[in-house]
Amino acid sequence: MNNEKDIYTEKSKIPASEFELVHNDENLHDTKFETRPVGWFEDSVRRFAKNKASVVGFILIAILTLFSVIVPIISPFNYYSKSEFPDGFRDVHYRDCAPKLFDNAGGFWDGTVQKSLGEVDYQVKVNTDANSPYVVGKPKVIEDVIGSKIYKTYVTRIDTYAVGTAVVEMYDDMFNDIQAYEASKNITFTLDNMHKSILKPLIDYKDYVDGELKTKLETAGAANVTNIIDQAKNFYEHNGSVYYKIFPTKKGNGYSDTQFEPVLDANNKVIDLYVKDASENLVFRSTEDRNVRVDYNAYFKFKYGKSVRYVFGANLEGRDLLTRLAEGGRFSLLLGIGITLINFIIGLIWGAISGYYGGTADLIMERVTDIISGIPTIIIMSLCSIQFTNNIALKSALGKSGIVVLAILIAFVYNGWVGVAGRTRMQFYRFKGQEYVLASRTLGAKDRRLIFKHILPNAAGTLVTSCVLMIPGVIFAESSLSYLGIIDFRGSGIVSIGALLDEGNQAGIKSYPYLLLFPSLVVSILMVSYNLFGNGLRDAFNTTLRGSED
């Protein structure tokens, strides 16, 4: 106390001339803000952009969306005739083709697969008059000695795009065009030049099997001649590139009815079964049914101007997996977004009424949602599928695809909005008693203004997040039900990611892993991306976090 008095005494001794006004010649007033006001939405976007993980999630979603929209439009298979392929390009000759992005990449994404072939299978692959070789590179030979016999196994890479030869029906115009083309290129079929021509001579294995082969078996005293003959015909029918004589493999004292090997001449060359006319000229076309035997790869390129290349591989029907994955992603995204919007709107309205008014209305509405949510989606889906499929009038009006979509909509919307309604109700209970809402009500604000102006903006963070996260939930649920066969798209002309997963499962992951790998990757990326994106939106739209990062 004494110290303060001493200081005051000392200050009083300072002359008045030593004091001056700081703002002597300046008018004092409020300083104008240098920055413009930032609205709620703009501030939310800014805070969302600061969340790097959420931005990455948004970019991935944008990429997958563009992939689903653009790829079916720019697909290299779009130039094929729509009348020839009304449901999209497919070619059974190119079924099971492995993914191919590069050429001759040593087995990496180049359309080749490694296989272990027995002696007979290897000889069938090597001895072919097709232009494209099946076997790529030098095989590794593994010898197993069983008893006194040596069995060889060839471990080699097989080009899955090497179709070989095939018999096609060809009209005069196409046949003449191919002949003119080969004449202009000086391509003629000879035994020394067999790997260049498009047209291949017809073969007649039936006369050989029913004649010479049967006679040799009967002479050798084979016990199962009839069965061997049937299996030999089946062997030719399922191995289109086998143009030479075959004979059953020796098995003990008899002959195998499932294994065949080439018949070789004195020079260890296969003996062909080419059809020849009376003048010993090779026959390239049947005069009865216009059948022509061709090298299918060369014929396809001549007909369409391009060779086939499946970047993600082909399914068991010869359809491009990349294009189907884009179409399936587009359908799944539209389905997820559409169902989410419907559920969000219904749940928002229901939850807002229940939470805002409370009391008896809330009690009744909650009991209704309890009843609805008690019935699983899978039950509704099964019932809808059965009832709609058996309804002839509905089936004729909507078709197979319309029935499937309608069943999915009803099953997913039936109780899909209950979760949104519960979250909305909880948020309204949380905010309707806040001071700013009570103050606005005191000033005469109506219910509509209180709901849309004061409560909903504060609840937007939680509600928007739940809405966004419902999209991958719908996609994942549809994929799961399709994978389990509960949703059946077969015959509907619709493809979804779940349907592709089912196709991959049916084909077998061991034999065709890519048919299951790529759809699984898309589903996984979608799920992770939407979760990251939803978390970022939750933080961005949460008004309580405004300015916390600054």
C-alpha positions in Angstrom: 0.0 0.0 0.0 2.8 2.4 0.9 4.6 1.4 -2.4 1.6 2.4 -4.4 1.4 5.8 -2.6 5.1 6.4 -3.2 4.7 5.7 -6.9 1.7 8.1 -7.2 3.7 10.8 -5.4 6.5 10.4 -7.8 4.2 10.6 -10.9 2.6 13.8 -9.6 6.0 15.5 -9.6 6.3 15.0 -13.5 5.6 18.2 -15.3 2.5 18.4 -17.5 4.6 19.4 -20.5 6.1 15.9 -20.6 2.7 14.4 -21.4 1.1 14.3 -25.0 -1.9 12.6 -26.6 -1.2 9.5 -28.7 -4.0 10.2 -31.2 -3.9 14.0 -31.0 -4.7 14.6 -34.7 -6.6 11.3 -35.5 -10.3 10.5 -35.3 -10.9 7.3 -33.5 -13.5 4.8 -34.9 -14.1 1.1 -35.3 -11.6 -0.7 -37.7 -13.1 -2.2 -40.8 -12.7 -6.0 -41.2 -10.0 -6.8 -43.7 -11.5 -10.2 -44.6 -14.9 -11.1 -46.1 -17.3 -13.1 -44.0 -17.2 -16.9 -44.5 -20.4 -18.8 -44.7 -21.2 -22.2 -43.2 -20.9 -24.1 -46.4 -17.7 -22.5 -47.6 -16.1 -23.0 -44.2 -17.2 -26.7 -44.4 -15.5 -27.1 -47.7 -12.3 -25.5 -46.4 -12.2 -27.8 -43.4 -12.9 -30.8 -45.6 -10.0 -29.9 -47.9 -7.6 -30.0 -44.9 -8.4 -33.6 -44.3 -6.0 -35.3 -46.7 -7.4 -38.8 -46.2 -10.9 -37.7 -47.0 -9.7 -35.8 -50.1 -8.0 -39.1 -51.3 -11.3 -40.9 -50.7 -13.2 -38.4 -52.7 -10.7 -38.6 -55.6 -10.9 -42.4 -55.6 -14.7 -42.2 -55.7 -14.5 -39.7 -58.6 -12.1 -42.0 -60.5 -14.4 -45.0 -60.0 -17.4 -43.0 -61.1 -15.6 -41.8 -64.2 -14.4 -45.3 -64.9 -18.0 -46.6 -64.7 -19.3 -43.9 -67.0 -16.5 -43.5 -69.6 -15.2 -47.1 -70.1 -18.5 -48.5 -71.6 -18.6 -45.5 -74.0 -14.9 -45.8 -75.2 -14.7 -49.6 -74.9 -12.8 -51.1 -77.9 -15.6 -53.6 -78.3 -18.1 -50.9 -79.2 -17.3 -51.0 -82.9 -18.7 -54.5 -83.3 -22.1 -54.8 -84.9 -25.0 -54.2 -82.5 -27.2 -56.5 -84.5 -24.6 -59.3 -84.2 -24.1 -58.7 -80.5 -27.3 -57.0 -79.2 -26.3 -57.8 -75.5 -22.7 -56.6 -75.9 -19.7 -58.3 -77.5 -19.1 -61.9 -76.6 -17.2 -64.6 -78.4 -17.0 -68.1 -77.0 -13.8 -68.8 -78.9 -12.1 -66.3 -76.6 -13.6 -67.5 -73.3 -11.3 -67.8 -70.4 -8.7 -65.5 -71.9 -6.3 -64.2 -69.2 -5.8 -60.5 -68.6 -3.6 -58.9 -71.3 -2.1 -55.4 -71.1 1.4 -56.1 -72.5 2.9 -58.2 -75.2 5.6 -60.8 -74.5 6.1 -59.7 -70.9 7.3 -63.0 -69.6 4.0 -63.9 -68.0 3.2 -60.6 -66.4 -0.2 -59.4 -67.6 0.5 -60.6 -71.2 -2.4 -63.1 -71.6 -0.3 -66.2 -70.9 -0.7 -68.7 -68.1 1.6 -71.4 -66.8 0.3 -75.0 -67.1 1.6 -78.5 -66.7 0.7 -80.6 -69.7 1.0 -84.3 -70.2 2.7 -85.8 -73.3 -0.5 -86.0 -75.3 -1.8 -82.6 -74.4 1.6 -81.0 -75.2 1.8 -82.7 -78.6 -1.8 -81.5 -79.4 -0.7 -77.9 -78.6 2.5 -78.1 -80.6 1.3 -80.0 -83.6 -1.2 -77.5 -85.0 -1.8 -75.9 -88.4 -3.0 -72.7 -86.7 -1.1 -69.5 -87.2 -0.6 -68.6 -83.5 1.4 -71.0 -81.4 -0.2 -72.2 -78.1 3.1 -72.8 -76.4 5.2 -69.8 -75.5 8.9 -70.2 -74.9 10.8 -73.4 -74.1 9.0 -75.8 -71.7 10.5 -77.4 -68.7 10.4 -81.2 -69.0 9.8 -83.3 -65.9 10.3 -87.1 -66.2 8.7 -89.6 -63.9 9.6 -93.2 -64.0 6.7 -95.6 -63.1 7.7 -99.2 -63.5 9.5 -99.5 -66.8 7.8 -96.5 -68.5 8.9 -92.9 -68.5 6.1 -90.3 -68.2 6.9 -86.7 -69.3 5.3 -83.5 -67.9 5.8 -80.2 -69.7 5.7 -77.1 -67.6 5.2 -74.2 -70.0 3.4 -71.0 -70.6 0.2 -71.2 -72.8 -1.1 -68.2 -74.8 -4.8 -68.1 -73.9 -5.5 -66.0 -77.0 -4.2 -68.7 -79.3 -7.7 -70.0 -80.3 -6.5 -72.2 -83.1 -8.7 -73.2 -86.0 -12.5 -73.2 -86.0 -15.2 -74.1 -88.5 -17.5 -71.1 -89.3 -20.3 -70.6 -91.7 -19.2 -68.2 -94.4 -21.2 -66.7 -97.3 -19.8 -66.0 -100.8 -18.9 -62.4 -100.2 -16.7 -63.0 -97.2 -15.1 -66.1 -98.7 -14.3 -64.3 -101.9 -12.9 -61.3 -100.0 -10.6 -63.5 -98.0 -9.4 -65.3 -101.1 -8.7 -61.9 -102.8 -6.9 -60.6 -99.7 -4.6 -63.7 -99.5 -4.0 -63.5 -103.2 -2.9 -59.9 -102.9 -0.5 -60.9 -100.1 0.8 -63.9 -102.0 -0.4 -66.2 -99.3 -1.2 -69.8 -100.3 -1.8 -72.8 -98.1 0.9 -75.4 -98.4 2.1 -77.9 -95.8 5.3 -75.8 -95.5 3.3 -72.5 -95.4 0.4 -73.6 -93.1 1.0 -70.9 -90.5 0.2 -67.9 -92.7 -3.1 -68.4 -94.3 -6.5 -67.5 -93.0 -8.3 -70.3 -94.8 -7.5 -73.8 -93.7 -8.4 -77.1 -95.5 -11.4 -79.0 -94.1 -10.7 -82.2 -92.3 -12.7 -85.5 -92.4 -12.1 -87.3 -89.1 -15.4 -89.2 -89.2 -14.3 -91.3 -92.2 -11.0 -92.0 -90.6 -12.5 -92.9 -87.2 -15.3 -95.1 -88.5 -13.0 -96.6 -91.1 -9.2 -97.0 -90.7 -9.1 -96.4 -86.9 -11.9 -98.9 -86.2 -10.3 -101.5 -88.5 -6.9 -101.2 -86.7 -8.5 -101.6 -83.3 -10.5 -104.6 -84.3 -7.4 -106.2 -85.9 -5.4 -105.5 -82.7 -8.2 -107.2 -80.7 -9.2 -104.2 -78.6 -12.0 -105.0 -76.2 -13.6 -101.6 -76.1 -13.7 -100.6 -79.7 -17.1 -98.9 -79.6 -16.2 -96.7 -76.7 -12.8 -95.8 -78.1 -14.5 -94.7 -81.4 -17.0 -92.5 -79.5 -14.3 -90.9 -77.4 -12.1 -90.4 -80.5 -14.9 -88.4 -82.2 -15.4 -86.4 -79.0 -11.6 -85.8 -78.9 -11.7 -84.3 -82.5 -14.8 -82.2 -81.7 -13.2 -80.6 -78.6 -9.8 -80.1 -80.1 -10.4 -78.0 -83.2 -6.8 -77.7 -84.2 -6.2 -81.5 -84.4 -6.0 -82.0 -88.1 -4.1 -85.3 -88.1 -4.7 -89.0 -87.4 -4.7 -90.2 -83.8 -4.6 -93.5 -82.1 -5.4 -94.5 -78.5 -2.6 -94.8 -76.1 -1.4 -98.3 -75.1 -2.7 -99.2 -71.7 -1.5 -102.5 -70.3 -2.7 -105.2 -72.7 -5.3 -103.0 -74.1 -5.9 -99.4 -75.2 -7.1 -96.3 -73.3 -10.4 -94.8 -74.3 -9.6 -91.3 -73.0 -5.9 -90.8 -74.1 -4.9 -90.4 -77.7 -1.6 -89.6 -79.5 -0.6 -88.6 -83.0 0.0 -91.2 -85.7 3.5 -90.4 -87.2 4.8 -91.3 -90.6 8.3 -92.6 -91.4 9.7 -89.1 -91.0 8.1 -88.6 -87.6 5.6 -86.2 -89.0 1.8 -86.2 -88.3 -0.4 -87.6 -91.0 -3.1 -85.0 -92.0 -6.8 -85.7 -92.6 -7.3 -82.8 -95.0 -10.3 -83.2 -97.4 -9.3 -83.4 -101.1 -11.3 -83.4 -104.2 -11.1 -85.8 -107.1 -8.1 -84.0 -108.5 -6.3 -84.3 -105.1 -6.7 -80.5 -104.5 -7.3 -79.4 -100.9 -11.0 -78.4 -100.2 -11.4 -75.2 -98.2 -15.2 -74.9 -98.3 -18.1 -77.3 -98.0 -20.5 -77.0 -100.9 -23.4 -78.3 -98.8 -23.5 -76.0 -95.8 -20.9 -73.3 -96.6 -18.7 -74.4 -93.7 -15.2 -73.0 -93.8 -12.3 -74.0 -91.6 -10.2 -70.9 -90.7 -7.5 -69.8 -88.4 -9.8 -68.0 -86.0 -7.4 -65.3 -84.8 -6.6 -64.3 -88.4 -10.2 -64.5 -89.5 -11.3 -62.3 -86.5 -8.8 -59.7 -87.3 -9.7 -59.7 -91.0 -13.4 -59.4 -90.2 -13.3 -56.7 -87.6 -9.9 -55.0 -88.3 -8.6 -55.6 -84.8 -7.4 -58.4 -82.6 -9.0 -59.2 -79.3 -7.3 -57.9 -76.1 -9.0 -58.2 -72.7 -7.2 -56.0 -70.2 -8.9 -57.6 -67.2 -9.5 -61.0 -68.9 -12.7 -62.6 -70.2 -15.4 -64.6 -68.5 -16.6 -68.0 -69.4 -18.9 -66.6 -72.1 -16.1 -64.6 -73.8 -17.2 -61.2 -72.4 -14.7 -58.5 -71.6 -14.4 -58.2 -67.8 -13.2 -54.6 -67.9 -16.3 -53.4 -69.7 -18.6 -55.5 -67.6 -16.9 -54.3 -64.4 -17.5 -50.7 -65.5 -21.1 -51.4 -66.4 -21.5 -53.3 -63.1 -19.9 -50.4 -61.1 -22.3 -47.9 -62.8 -25.4 -50.0 -61.9 -24.2 -50.6 -58.3 -23.4 -46.9 -57.8 -26.7 -45.8 -59.2 -28.5 -48.3 -57.1 -26.6 -47.3 -54.0 -27.1 -43.6 -54.5 -30.8 -44.0 -55.5 -31.7 -46.2 -52.6 -29.7 -44.0 -50.2 -31.5 -40.8 -51.3 -34.9 -42.5 -50.9 -34.1 -43.8 -47.5 -32.5 -40.5 -46.4 -35.6 -38.5 -47.4 -38.0 -40.9 -45.7 -35.9 -41.2 -42.6 -35.3 -37.5 -42.3 -39.0 -36.6 -42.4 -39.9 -39.4 -40.1 -37.1 -38.7 -37.6 -37.7 -34.9 -37.7 -41.4 -35.3 -36.8 -40.7 -37.8 -34.1 -37.8 -36.0 -32.5 -39.2 -32.4 -32.8 -42.7 -33.1 -31.4 -41.9 -36.0 -29.1 -44.6 -37.2 -26.6 -47.3 -39.5 -27.9 -46.4 -39.0 -31.5 -42.8 -40.1 -30.8 -43.9 -43.1 -28.8 -46.2 -44.4 -31.6 -43.7 -43.7 -34.4 -40.9 -45.5 -32.5 -43.1 -48.6 -32.0 -43.8 -48.6 -35.8 -40.1 -48.5 -36.6 -39.4 -51.3 -34.1 -41.9 -53.5 -36.0 -40.5 -52.6 -39.4 -36.9 -53.1 -38.4 -37.6 -56.5 -36.9 -38.0 -58.1 -40.4 -34.6 -58.8 -42.1 -33.9 -57.5 -45.5 -33.0 -60.9 -46.8 -36.5 -62.2 -46.0 -38.1 -59.2 -47.9 -35.8 -59.8 -50.8 -36.6 -63.5 -51.1 -40.4 -62.9 -50.8 -40.3 -60.1 -53.4 -38.2 -62.2 -55.9 -40.6 -65.1 -55.6 -43.8 -63.2 -55.8 -42.7 -60.9 -58.6 -41.3 -63.7 -60.7 -44.5 -65.7 -60.4 -46.6 -62.7 -61.3 -47.2 -63.1 -65.0 -48.8 -59.7 -65.5 -45.9 -57.9 -63.7 -43.3 -60.0 -65.5 -44.7 -59.1 -68.9 -44.9 -55.4 -68.0 -41.5 -55.0 -66.4 -39.5 -57.9 -67.8 -36.8 -59.8 -66.0 -34.6 -56.8 -65.3 -37.5 -54.6 -64.1 -38.6 -57.3 -61.6 -35.1 -57.7 -60.2 -34.7 -53.9 -59.8 -38.2 -53.5 -58.2 -37.5 -56.4 -55.8 -34.2 -54.8 -54.7 -35.8 -51.3 -54.3 -38.6 -52.7 -52.1 -36.3 -54.9 -50.0 -33.7 -52.1 -49.4 -36.1 -49.3 -48.8 -38.5 -51.3 -46.6 -36.5 -50.8 -43.5 -33.4 -49.0 -44.8 -34.6 -45.6 -43.7 -35.0 -46.7 -40.0 -31.4 -46.0 -39.1 -31.6 -42.5 -40.6 -34.8 -41.8 -38.8 -33.2 -42.9 -35.5 -30.2 -40.6 -35.9 -32.4 -37.7 -37.0 -34.6 -38.2 -34.0 -31.6 -38.2 -31.7 -30.2 -35.0 -33.2 -33.5 -33.2 -32.8 -33.8 -34.2 -29.2 -30.2 -32.9 -28.7 -30.7 -29.5 -30.3 -34.3 -28.6 -29.9 -33.7 -27.6 -26.2 -30.7 -25.4 -26.9 -30.8 -21.7 -25.9 -30.7 -20.3 -29.5 -33.7 -22.5 -30.5 -35.7 -21.4 -27.4 -34.8 -17.8 -28.1 -35.9 -18.1 -31.7 -39.2 -19.7 -30.6 -39.7 -16.8 -28.1 -39.3 -14.3 -30.9 -42.1 -16.1 -32.7 -40.3 -18.4 -35.1 -42.5 -21.1 -36.6 -41.8 -24.8 -36.5 -40.6 -24.9 -40.1 -38.0 -22.2 -39.5 -36.8 -23.8 -36.2 -36.4 -27.2 -38.0 -34.7 -26.0 -41.2 -32.9 -22.9 -40.0 -31.7 -23.8 -36.5 -31.8 -27.6 -35.9 -31.0 -29.3 -39.2 -27.8 -27.3 -40.0 -26.4 -28.3 -36.6 -27.4 -31.9 -37.2 -26.1 -31.9 -40.8 -22.7 -33.4 -39.9 -24.0 -36.6 -38.4 -26.8 -36.9 -40.9 -24.7 -36.3 -44.0 -22.1 -38.8 -42.8 -24.8 -41.4 -42.3 -26.2 -40.7 -45.7 -22.8 -41.1 -47.4 -21.9 -44.2 -45.6 -25.2 -45.8 -46.6 -24.1 -45.9 -50.2 -21.3 -48.4 -49.8 -23.5 -50.3 -47.3 -26.1 -50.8 -50.1 -23.5 -51.8 -52.6 -21.9 -54.2 -50.2 -25.3 -55.7 -49.3 -26.3 -56.1 -53.0 -22.9 -57.7 -53.7 -23.3 -60.1 -50.8 -26.8 -61.1 -51.8 -25.8 -61.6 -55.4 -22.8 -63.6 -54.4 -25.0 -65.9 -52.3 -27.5 -66.2 -55.2 -30.4 -64.5 -53.4 -30.4 -61.8 -56.0 -30.3 -63.4 -59.4 -29.4 -61.2 -62.4 -29.0 -64.1 -64.8 -31.1 -63.6 -67.9 -32.0 -60.0 -66.9 -29.4 -58.3 -69.0 -28.2 -56.4 -65.9 -24.7 -56.7 -64.5 -23.6 -55.6 -61.1 -20.4 -56.0 -59.1 -22.2 -58.6 -57.0 -23.1 -60.5 -60.2 -19.5 -60.4 -61.3 -18.4 -61.8 -57.9 -20.9 -64.6 -58.3 -19.5 -65.4 -61.8 -16.0 -65.5 -60.4 -17.0 -67.8 -57.7 -18.8 -70.1 -60.1 -15.8 -70.2 -62.4 -13.4 -71.1 -59.5 -10.7 -68.9 -57.9 -8.0 -71.5 -58.6 -8.6 -71.7 -62.3 -9.7 -68.1 -63.0 -8.5 -65.9 -60.1 -8.8 -62.7 -62.1 -12.6 -63.1 -62.4 -12.9 -62.7 -58.6 -9.9 -60.5 -58.0 -10.9 -57.4 -60.0 -14.5 -57.1 -58.8 -13.3 -57.7 -55.2 -10.8 -54.9 -55.6 -13.5 -52.5 -56.8 -15.8 -53.3 -53.9 -12.9 -52.9 -51.4 -11.8 -49.6 -52.9 -15.4 -48.3 -52.9 -15.9 -49.3 -49.2 -12.6 -47.7 -48.0 -13.1 -44.6 -50.1 -16.7 -43.9 -49.0 -15.7 -44.4 -45.3 -12.8 -41.9 -45.7 -15.1 -39.5 -47.5 -17.9 -39.8 -45.0 -15.5 -39.2 -42.0 -14.3 -36.1 -43.7 -17.8 -34.8 -44.3 -18.8 -35.5 -40.7 -15.9 -33.3 -39.4 -16.5 -30.6 -42.1 -20.2 -30.2 -41.4 -19.9 -30.3 -37.6 -20.5 -26.7 -36.6 -18.9 -27.2 -33.2 -15.5 -27.7 -34.8 -15.6 -24.5 -36.8 -12.4 -22.6 -36.3 -10.8 -25.3 -34.2 -8.1 -26.0 -36.8 -7.1 -22.3 -37.0 
